[in-house]
Amino acid sequence: MAEDRVWRKSSHSGAADGAECIEVSFAHDVLVRDSKNADAGTLGFSAPAWRAFVQRSPRA
């Protein structure tokens, strides 16, 4: 269940109110949610799919 998980906020999140950010939870799978609207739902990824996504994402 998403509510039983530990969530980490993105290191790219701003400190200002209203800053856009996501939270990620790692377990046997990976869940991603909007930190401002945590009850709206999550996106789920397998661990290998998340690893491939992160490895291909450009770094700012």
C-alpha positions in Angstrom: 0.0 0.0 0.0 1.2 3.5 -0.9 0.4 4.9 2.5 2.6 2.3 4.3 5.7 3.3 2.4 8.6 5.7 3.1 8.6 8.6 0.6 11.6 10.6 -0.5 11.2 14.1 -2.0 13.2 14.9 -5.1 16.4 16.7 -4.5 15.5 19.1 -7.4 12.4 20.3 -5.5 12.4 24.0 -4.5 12.0 25.2 -1.0 9.4 27.8 -1.9 5.7 27.3 -1.3 4.0 25.9 -4.4 7.3 24.5 -5.7 6.7 21.6 -8.1 8.1 18.3 -6.8 7.7 14.6 -6.8 8.2 11.9 -4.2 9.5 8.5 -4.8 9.2 5.3 -2.7 11.5 2.3 -3.3 10.5 -1.2 -2.3 10.2 -4.3 -4.5 8.8 -1.8 -7.0 9.0 2.0 -7.4 6.1 4.4 -6.8 6.1 8.1 -7.8 3.6 10.7 -6.7 2.9 14.5 -6.6 4.0 15.7 -3.2 1.4 18.5 -3.2 -1.5 16.0 -4.0 -0.3 12.7 -2.5 -3.8 11.3 -2.4 -4.3 11.7 -6.1 -2.6 8.5 -6.9 0.8 7.1 -7.9 2.7 5.9 -11.0 4.2 2.4 -10.5 7.3 1.1 -12.1 9.2 -2.2 -11.8 12.7 -1.7 -10.4 14.4 -2.5 -13.7 12.1 -0.1 -15.6 12.9 2.7 -13.1 16.6 2.0 -13.3 16.5 2.2 -17.1 14.5 5.5 -16.9 17.0 7.1 -14.4 20.0 6.0 -16.4 18.6 7.6 -19.6 17.3 10.8 -18.1 19.5 13.9 -18.8 21.0 15.5 -15.7 20.5 19.2 -15.2 
